[in-house]
Amino acid sequence: MDFVDVIKTRHSVRNFRDEPVDQKHLDLILEAGRNAPSYQNRQCWRFLVIDDTTVIKSIASNTGLVGKVNFFIKTAPVLIIACADPSKSGKINNHDYYLVDTAIAFHQMMLTAWSLGIGSCWLAAFNESTLRNYLNIPDKIRIVAMSPFGYPRDKENLYGKLVKVFAGSKNRKKLDEIVSFNKWTL
């Protein structure tokens, strides 16, 4: 699949085949994050990779909002928690760049996964302190996002279909709604 096709076809996957992610593929996904650009190349991101399905099911069942909203992570063979150490990044124009840095790295990981036939789903609906405590993540580390990773099932389940309809996942704004040239016209 060429790169533009990867970008155009990637979508959130919420149901996975019962098949472990090939370690070579997981290594490529993690390398994509490692090679992302960051504020002054400080590389503030940290990734917690959970490939023990018992632990993933436990996270879904014991971390409040994670399990209630994102119960589908129970079927994923891998869960990656994207974290950052804000002290390893910077702040410009009142923007905390650890968020940007980690988002870029995580997105590169998701695009790489998709190019390998592995689905993911960006998740932000979680209680950071509950998840941090459950996984023994230090207080100075921020949890930015998380995603299940796995080979998608051929047919999407009802929950996945409903979430996409609710979120309007297929609706993309036209370029003239989001792009100005030479001066602001939006």
C-alpha positions as CSV (number, residue, x, y, z in Angstrom):
1,M,0.0,0.0,0.0
2,D,1.5,3.4,-0.9
3,F,1.7,6.1,1.8
4,V,-1.2,8.2,0.6
5,D,-3.4,5.0,0.6
6,V,-2.3,4.3,4.2
7,I,-3.4,7.7,5.3
8,K,-6.7,7.6,3.3
9,T,-7.8,4.1,4.4
10,R,-6.7,4.0,8.0
11,H,-9.6,3.9,10.4
12,S,-10.3,3.0,14.0
13,V,-10.5,-0.7,14.6
14,R,-12.5,-2.0,17.5
15,N,-12.6,-5.7,17.0
16,F,-9.6,-7.9,16.4
17,R,-8.8,-11.4,15.3
18,D,-7.5,-13.8,18.0
19,E,-4.0,-13.7,16.7
20,P,-0.8,-12.2,18.3
21,V,0.9,-9.3,16.6
22,D,4.1,-10.6,14.9
23,Q,7.1,-9.4,16.9
24,K,8.8,-8.1,13.7
25,H,5.7,-5.9,13.0
26,L,5.6,-4.7,16.6
27,D,9.3,-3.7,16.4
28,L,8.6,-1.7,13.2
29,I,5.6,0.0,14.9
30,L,7.8,1.0,17.9
31,E,10.6,2.1,15.6
32,A,8.2,4.4,13.8
33,G,7.5,6.1,17.1
34,R,11.1,6.3,18.1
35,N,12.0,8.0,14.8
36,A,9.3,10.8,15.1
37,P,10.3,14.4,15.3
38,S,10.1,16.2,18.6
39,Y,10.7,19.5,20.4
40,Q,14.5,20.0,20.1
41,N,14.8,16.3,19.5
42,R,14.2,15.7,23.2
43,Q,12.1,12.6,22.6
44,C,10.0,12.9,25.7
45,W,7.7,10.0,24.8
46,R,7.6,6.7,26.6
47,F,5.5,3.7,25.5
48,L,4.2,1.0,27.7
49,V,3.6,-2.1,25.6
50,I,1.2,-4.6,27.0
51,D,1.1,-7.9,25.1
52,D,-0.1,-10.1,27.9
53,T,-3.8,-10.5,27.1
54,T,-4.6,-11.3,30.8
55,V,-3.2,-7.9,31.7
56,I,-5.1,-6.2,28.9
57,K,-8.4,-7.7,30.1
58,S,-7.5,-6.7,33.7
59,I,-7.0,-3.1,32.6
60,A,-10.3,-3.1,30.8
61,S,-12.0,-4.5,33.9
62,N,-10.3,-2.6,36.7
63,T,-9.7,1.0,35.5
64,G,-13.1,2.6,35.6
65,L,-13.9,4.6,32.5
66,V,-11.4,2.6,30.4
67,G,-13.4,-0.6,30.8
68,K,-16.8,1.0,30.6
69,V,-16.2,3.0,27.4
70,N,-13.4,1.0,25.8
71,F,-14.4,-2.5,26.8
72,F,-13.4,-3.7,23.3
73,I,-9.7,-3.5,24.2
74,K,-10.2,-6.9,25.9
75,T,-10.0,-8.5,22.5
76,A,-6.7,-6.8,21.4
77,P,-3.5,-8.8,21.4
78,V,-1.5,-5.6,22.2
79,L,-2.3,-2.4,24.1
80,I,0.2,0.5,23.9
81,I,0.0,3.3,26.4
82,A,1.5,6.5,25.0
83,C,3.1,8.5,27.8
84,A,5.4,11.5,28.1
85,D,7.8,13.1,30.5
86,P,6.9,16.8,30.3
87,S,10.3,17.8,31.8
88,K,11.9,16.3,28.7
89,S,10.0,18.6,26.3
90,G,9.3,22.3,26.2
91,K,6.7,25.0,26.1
92,I,6.2,27.6,23.3
93,N,3.4,30.1,23.1
94,N,1.8,28.5,26.1
95,H,1.6,25.1,24.4
96,D,3.0,22.1,26.2
97,Y,4.9,20.3,23.4
98,Y,5.1,16.9,25.1
99,L,1.5,16.5,23.9
100,V,2.4,17.4,20.3
101,D,5.6,15.2,20.4
102,T,3.8,12.2,21.8
103,A,0.9,12.6,19.4
104,I,3.2,12.7,16.4
105,A,5.1,9.6,17.5
106,F,1.9,7.7,18.3
107,H,0.3,8.6,15.0
108,Q,3.4,7.5,13.1
109,M,3.0,4.2,15.0
110,M,-0.6,3.8,14.0
111,L,0.1,4.6,10.3
112,T,3.0,2.1,10.3
113,A,0.7,-0.5,11.9
114,W,-2.0,0.1,9.2
115,S,0.6,-0.3,6.5
116,L,1.3,-3.8,8.0
117,G,-2.4,-4.8,8.1
118,I,-2.7,-4.0,11.8
119,G,-5.5,-1.9,13.2
120,S,-5.6,0.5,16.0
121,C,-7.9,3.0,17.7
122,W,-6.8,6.2,19.4
123,L,-8.3,6.3,22.9
124,A,-8.4,9.3,25.2
125,A,-11.4,8.3,27.3
126,F,-9.7,7.1,30.4
127,N,-9.0,8.3,33.9
128,E,-5.3,9.2,33.9
129,S,-4.7,8.9,37.6
130,T,-6.6,5.5,37.9
131,L,-4.7,4.1,34.9
132,R,-1.4,5.5,36.2
133,N,-1.9,4.0,39.6
134,Y,-3.0,0.6,38.2
135,L,0.1,0.4,35.9
136,N,2.5,1.9,38.5
137,I,3.4,4.8,36.2
138,P,5.3,7.5,38.1
139,D,3.4,10.7,38.9
140,K,5.8,12.8,36.8
141,I,4.8,10.9,33.6
142,R,1.7,11.9,31.8
143,I,-0.5,9.5,29.9
144,V,-1.4,11.1,26.6
145,A,-3.3,8.4,24.8
146,M,-3.6,4.6,24.4
147,S,-4.5,2.3,21.6
148,P,-5.2,-1.4,21.1
149,F,-3.2,-2.9,18.2
150,G,-4.2,-6.1,16.3
151,Y,-5.2,-7.7,13.0
152,P,-8.8,-6.5,12.3
153,R,-11.6,-9.0,12.0
154,D,-13.1,-9.2,8.5
155,K,-16.5,-8.0,9.7
156,E,-16.9,-5.1,12.1
157,N,-19.1,-5.7,15.1
158,L,-22.3,-3.7,16.0
159,Y,-20.5,-1.6,18.6
160,G,-17.8,-0.6,16.1
161,K,-20.4,0.4,13.5
162,L,-22.5,2.4,16.0
163,V,-19.4,4.3,17.3
164,K,-18.5,5.3,13.8
165,V,-22.0,6.5,13.0
166,F,-22.1,8.4,16.3
167,A,-18.7,10.0,15.7
168,G,-19.3,10.7,12.1
169,S,-16.0,9.0,11.3
170,K,-16.5,8.9,7.5
171,N,-17.3,12.7,7.3
172,R,-14.3,14.7,6.3
173,K,-14.4,18.5,5.8
174,K,-13.6,19.8,2.3
175,L,-10.2,21.5,1.9
176,D,-11.7,24.9,1.4
177,E,-13.3,24.6,4.9
178,I,-9.9,24.1,6.5
179,V,-7.2,25.7,4.3
180,S,-6.4,29.3,3.5
181,F,-3.6,30.6,1.3
182,N,-1.6,33.7,2.0
183,K,-4.1,35.2,4.4
184,W,-6.8,33.9,6.8
185,T,-10.1,33.5,5.0
186,L,-11.8,30.9,7.1
